[in-house]
């Protein structure tokens, strides 16, 4: 039997000044993600990824909770939230520019899975983190386990997966699950500062760096080929010329390159909008 739809469960988003803000909203269940919410994420993130006006992705939760995980009622309904969660996780990871999770309260299960797929994570003091399939007898997906292990290392990943314990922000910061921990009243201010910094930097540099970090070259020949591919874009876009000129003239750079969505197998296109 399909669980009754909760009209208050939704994934909302706004786009402003180059920043897409995606909010997980299910206040009745601490922002637990229903099957419909999971299904909504990949096409939404695909559209945001394809929009050259969107420079930075911000993922957060409604109110004082990031996300309590998947709505367990969907398991009884025979749905497959793990498959849906992996599709959403991969869609977050595939966003071509910087992505930032802004975390308050619980970041557990599928919520932690989505946060781990972001490039950066800021958390308020008092937040809690956990990867909890061992409480339910579920097998955590191999791809998600690999991502978690790359992020925090084998020992810390095993601790979370074996014990299903919740850890505090001190431990999360120590193992690398979060990048910064802020007092609750300072979280939004620091997130805003970081977002403005990210938007002001070169999208070309950011996208090339993200490709190299997330998909490391397999050998020196591939490394050289992929580096040269991006250097061609660097030369043709004028990004480096603008950056150097701005530095010498002691002014903020006006970076204008907004690349399309490209896999590591294809050379990225160059699209420079006209001035103004």
KESE-304157 format. One record per residue (C-alpha): y, z, x; residue number from 0; residue in three letters. Coordinates in steps of 0.2 Angstrom, whole numbers, always signed. Last residue first. Layout:
BEGIN
<r <Y Z X> NUM ALA>;
...
END
This chain:
BEGIN
<r <+219 -100 +131> 275 UNK>;
<r <+213 -110 +146> 274 UNK>;
<r <+199 -122 +142> 273 UNK>;
<r <+181 -115 +141> 272 UNK>;
<r <+170 -116 +156> 271 UNK>;
<r <+152 -120 +152> 270 UNK>;
<r <+140 -122 +167> 269 UNK>;
<r <+122 -124 +164> 268 UNK>;
<r <+109 -113 +171> 267 UNK>;
<r <+95 -122 +182> 266 UNK>;
<r <+78 -120 +173> 265 UNK>;
<r <+62 -111 +178> 264 UNK>;
<r <+71 -94 +178> 263 UNK>;
<r <+74 -96 +160> 262 UNK>;
<r <+91 -101 +153> 261 UNK>;
<r <+103 -95 +140> 260 UNK>;
<r <+120 -102 +141> 259 UNK>;
<r <+133 -97 +154> 258 UNK>;
<r <+150 -91 +151> 257 UNK>;
<r <+161 -94 +166> 256 UNK>;
<r <+179 -88 +163> 255 UNK>;
<r <+183 -75 +176> 254 UNK>;
<r <+202 -70 +176> 253 UNK>;
<r <+202 -59 +191> 252 UNK>;
<r <+214 -44 +191> 251 UNK>;
<r <+229 -46 +203> 250 UNK>;
<r <+231 -42 +221> 249 UNK>;
<r <+235 -60 +226> 248 UNK>;
<r <+221 -59 +240> 247 UNK>;
<r <+209 -51 +228> 246 UNK>;
<r <+213 -63 +214> 245 UNK>;
<r <+211 -78 +225> 244 UNK>;
<r <+194 -72 +231> 243 UNK>;
<r <+188 -69 +213> 242 UNK>;
<r <+195 -86 +207> 241 UNK>;
<r <+187 -96 +221> 240 UNK>;
<r <+171 -87 +217> 239 UNK>;
<r <+171 -91 +199> 238 UNK>;
<r <+176 -109 +201> 237 UNK>;
<r <+161 -115 +190> 236 UNK>;
<r <+155 -129 +201> 235 UNK>;
<r <+153 -118 +217> 234 UNK>;
<r <+145 -103 +208> 233 UNK>;
<r <+134 -115 +198> 232 UNK>;
<r <+128 -123 +214> 231 UNK>;
<r <+125 -105 +221> 230 UNK>;
<r <+114 -101 +206> 229 UNK>;
<r <+102 -115 +210> 228 UNK>;
<r <+103 -111 +229> 227 UNK>;
<r <+97 -93 +225> 226 UNK>;
<r <+83 -99 +215> 225 UNK>;
<r <+77 -111 +228> 224 UNK>;
<r <+79 -99 +242> 223 UNK>;
<r <+69 -85 +233> 222 UNK>;
<r <+56 -98 +228> 221 UNK>;
<r <+53 -103 +246> 220 UNK>;
<r <+54 -84 +252> 219 UNK>;
<r <+39 -80 +240> 218 UNK>;
<r <+37 -73 +222> 217 UNK>;
<r <+55 -72 +217> 216 UNK>;
<r <+59 -56 +207> 215 UNK>;
<r <+60 -58 +188> 214 UNK>;
<r <+70 -43 +182> 213 UNK>;
<r <+80 -40 +197> 212 UNK>;
<r <+83 -58 +202> 211 UNK>;
<r <+87 -63 +184> 210 UNK>;
<r <+99 -48 +181> 209 UNK>;
<r <+108 -52 +198> 208 UNK>;
<r <+110 -70 +192> 207 UNK>;
<r <+117 -64 +175> 206 UNK>;
<r <+129 -51 +182> 205 UNK>;
<r <+136 -63 +196> 204 UNK>;
<r <+139 -77 +183> 203 UNK>;
<r <+146 -64 +170> 202 UNK>;
<r <+159 -60 +183> 201 UNK>;
<r <+166 -42 +180> 200 UNK>;
<r <+179 -37 +166> 199 UNK>;
<r <+166 -35 +153> 198 UNK>;
<r <+156 -23 +163> 197 UNK>;
<r <+171 -13 +167> 196 UNK>;
<r <+176 -12 +149> 195 UNK>;
<r <+158 -6 +144> 194 UNK>;
<r <+159 +7 +158> 193 UNK>;
<r <+175 +15 +152> 192 UNK>;
<r <+169 +14 +133> 191 UNK>;
<r <+153 +22 +138> 190 UNK>;
<r <+162 +36 +147> 189 UNK>;
<r <+174 +39 +132> 188 UNK>;
<r <+159 +39 +120> 187 UNK>;
<r <+149 +52 +130> 186 UNK>;
<r <+163 +64 +134> 185 UNK>;
<r <+162 +75 +118> 184 UNK>;
<r <+143 +76 +121> 183 UNK>;
<r <+144 +82 +139> 182 UNK>;
<r <+138 +67 +149> 181 UNK>;
<r <+122 +62 +158> 180 UNK>;
<r <+121 +47 +168> 179 UNK>;
<r <+108 +34 +173> 178 UNK>;
<r <+94 +38 +162> 177 UNK>;
<r <+75 +37 +164> 176 UNK>;
<r <+78 +38 +183> 175 UNK>;
<r <+66 +53 +186> 174 UNK>;
<r <+79 +65 +189> 173 UNK>;
<r <+90 +59 +175> 172 UNK>;
<r <+76 +61 +163> 171 UNK>;
<r <+72 +78 +170> 170 UNK>;
<r <+90 +85 +168> 169 UNK>;
<r <+91 +76 +151> 168 UNK>;
<r <+77 +85 +143> 167 UNK>;
<r <+59 +80 +142> 166 UNK>;
<r <+48 +78 +126> 165 UNK>;
<r <+29 +80 +129> 164 UNK>;
<r <+17 +66 +125> 163 UNK>;
<r <+6 +73 +139> 162 UNK>;
<r <-3 +58 +146> 161 UNK>;
<r <+11 +45 +142> 160 UNK>;
<r <+25 +55 +148> 159 UNK>;
<r <+16 +62 +163> 158 UNK>;
<r <+9 +45 +167> 157 UNK>;
<r <+26 +37 +168> 156 UNK>;
<r <+33 +51 +179> 155 UNK>;
<r <+19 +48 +191> 154 UNK>;
<r <+19 +29 +191> 153 UNK>;
<r <+37 +26 +194> 152 UNK>;
<r <+53 +29 +182> 151 UNK>;
<r <+58 +11 +178> 150 UNK>;
<r <+44 +0 +185> 149 UNK>;
<r <+32 +12 +176> 148 UNK>;
<r <+41 +11 +160> 147 UNK>;
<r <+41 -8 +160> 146 UNK>;
<r <+22 -9 +165> 145 UNK>;
<r <+18 +3 +150> 144 UNK>;
<r <+28 -8 +138> 143 UNK>;
<r <+19 -23 +144> 142 UNK>;
<r <+2 -14 +143> 141 UNK>;
<r <+5 -8 +125> 140 UNK>;
<r <+3 +11 +122> 139 UNK>;
<r <-14 +14 +115> 138 UNK>;
<r <-13 +25 +99> 137 UNK>;
<r <-22 +41 +97> 136 UNK>;
<r <-7 +48 +87> 135 UNK>;
<r <-1 +62 +99> 134 UNK>;
<r <-5 +51 +114> 133 UNK>;
<r <+7 +38 +107> 132 UNK>;
<r <+21 +49 +111> 131 UNK>;
<r <+33 +42 +124> 130 UNK>;
<r <+47 +56 +125> 129 UNK>;
<r <+65 +59 +128> 128 UNK>;
<r <+77 +73 +122> 127 UNK>;
<r <+96 +73 +121> 126 UNK>;
<r <+105 +90 +124> 125 UNK>;
<r <+118 +83 +136> 124 UNK>;
<r <+123 +66 +130> 123 UNK>;
<r <+115 +51 +137> 122 UNK>;
<r <+120 +35 +146> 121 UNK>;
<r <+106 +21 +149> 120 UNK>;
<r <+108 +5 +158> 119 UNK>;
<r <+98 -12 +159> 118 UNK>;
<r <+91 -9 +142> 117 UNK>;
<r <+72 -11 +139> 116 UNK>;
<r <+69 +7 +142> 115 UNK>;
<r <+81 +11 +128> 114 UNK>;
<r <+70 +1 +116> 113 UNK>;
<r <+54 +10 +121> 112 UNK>;
<r <+63 +27 +120> 111 UNK>;
<r <+67 +23 +102> 110 UNK>;
<r <+49 +17 +99> 109 UNK>;
<r <+42 +34 +104> 108 UNK>;
<r <+57 +46 +106> 107 UNK>;
<r <+75 +46 +110> 106 UNK>;
<r <+80 +62 +101> 105 UNK>;
<r <+98 +68 +101> 104 UNK>;
<r <+112 +56 +108> 103 UNK>;
<r <+110 +40 +118> 102 UNK>;
<r <+121 +26 +122> 101 UNK>;
<r <+109 +11 +128> 100 UNK>;
<r <+118 -2 +138> 99 UNK>;
<r <+114 -20 +140> 98 UNK>;
<r <+121 -31 +154> 97 UNK>;
<r <+120 -50 +151> 96 UNK>;
<r <+105 -62 +147> 95 UNK>;
<r <+97 -52 +133> 94 UNK>;
<r <+79 -54 +136> 93 UNK>;
<r <+76 -36 +138> 92 UNK>;
<r <+82 -32 +121> 91 UNK>;
<r <+71 -46 +114> 90 UNK>;
<r <+56 -40 +123> 89 UNK>;
<r <+58 -23 +116> 88 UNK>;
<r <+59 -30 +98> 87 UNK>;
<r <+43 -40 +100> 86 UNK>;
<r <+35 -25 +108> 85 UNK>;
<r <+40 -14 +93> 84 UNK>;
<r <+33 -27 +80> 83 UNK>;
<r <+17 -27 +89> 82 UNK>;
<r <+17 -8 +89> 81 UNK>;
<r <+22 -7 +71> 80 UNK>;
<r <+7 -16 +65> 79 UNK>;
<r <+7 -13 +46> 78 UNK>;
<r <-8 -6 +38> 77 UNK>;
<r <+2 +4 +25> 76 UNK>;
<r <-4 +20 +33> 75 UNK>;
<r <+4 +15 +50> 74 UNK>;
<r <+20 +10 +41> 73 UNK>;
<r <+22 +28 +36> 72 UNK>;
<r <+24 +33 +54> 71 UNK>;
<r <+42 +26 +55> 70 UNK>;
<r <+43 +21 +73> 69 UNK>;
<r <+52 +31 +85> 68 UNK>;
<r <+64 +46 +82> 67 UNK>;
<r <+79 +35 +87> 66 UNK>;
<r <+97 +39 +94> 65 UNK>;
<r <+101 +54 +84> 64 UNK>;
<r <+118 +62 +82> 63 UNK>;
<r <+125 +49 +70> 62 UNK>;
<r <+118 +32 +69> 61 UNK>;
<r <+109 +26 +85> 60 UNK>;
<r <+114 +16 +99> 59 UNK>;
<r <+112 -1 +108> 58 UNK>;
<r <+126 -9 +117> 57 UNK>;
<r <+125 -28 +122> 56 UNK>;
<r <+138 -35 +134> 55 UNK>;
<r <+146 -52 +136> 54 UNK>;
<r <+145 -59 +118> 53 UNK>;
<r <+157 -74 +117> 52 UNK>;
<r <+143 -86 +124> 51 UNK>;
<r <+133 -82 +108> 50 UNK>;
<r <+114 -87 +112> 49 UNK>;
<r <+110 -69 +116> 48 UNK>;
<r <+118 -62 +100> 47 UNK>;
<r <+108 -74 +90> 46 UNK>;
<r <+92 -69 +99> 45 UNK>;
<r <+96 -51 +97> 44 UNK>;
<r <+97 -53 +78> 43 UNK>;
<r <+81 -63 +77> 42 UNK>;
<r <+72 -50 +87> 41 UNK>;
<r <+79 -35 +79> 40 UNK>;
<r <+76 -38 +60> 39 UNK>;
<r <+57 -36 +61> 38 UNK>;
<r <+58 -19 +69> 37 UNK>;
<r <+70 -14 +55> 36 UNK>;
<r <+58 -21 +42> 35 UNK>;
<r <+43 -11 +49> 34 UNK>;
<r <+53 +5 +48> 33 UNK>;
<r <+62 +12 +63> 32 UNK>;
<r <+65 +30 +63> 31 UNK>;
<r <+84 +34 +63> 30 UNK>;
<r <+82 +53 +61> 29 UNK>;
<r <+71 +50 +45> 28 UNK>;
<r <+84 +51 +31> 27 UNK>;
<r <+98 +44 +43> 26 UNK>;
<r <+90 +27 +45> 25 UNK>;
<r <+102 +17 +55> 24 UNK>;
<r <+99 +9 +72> 23 UNK>;
<r <+116 +3 +78> 22 UNK>;
<r <+119 -14 +88> 21 UNK>;
<r <+136 -15 +96> 20 UNK>;
<r <+139 -33 +103> 19 UNK>;
<r <+154 -33 +115> 18 UNK>;
<r <+164 -48 +120> 17 UNK>;
<r <+180 -41 +112> 16 UNK>;
<r <+172 -37 +96> 15 UNK>;
<r <+154 -40 +89> 14 UNK>;
<r <+147 -28 +76> 13 UNK>;
<r <+129 -24 +71> 12 UNK>;
<r <+119 -15 +59> 11 UNK>;
<r <+100 -12 +59> 10 UNK>;
<r <+95 -4 +42> 9 UNK>;
<r <+87 +10 +33> 8 UNK>;
<r <+98 +17 +19> 7 UNK>;
<r <+89 +6 +6> 6 UNK>;
<r <+73 +14 +10> 5 UNK>;
<r <+59 +2 +5> 4 UNK>;
<r <+44 +10 -3> 3 UNK>;
<r <+29 +10 +9> 2 UNK>;
<r <+17 -5 +7> 1 UNK>;
<r <+0 +0 +0> 0 UNK>;
END
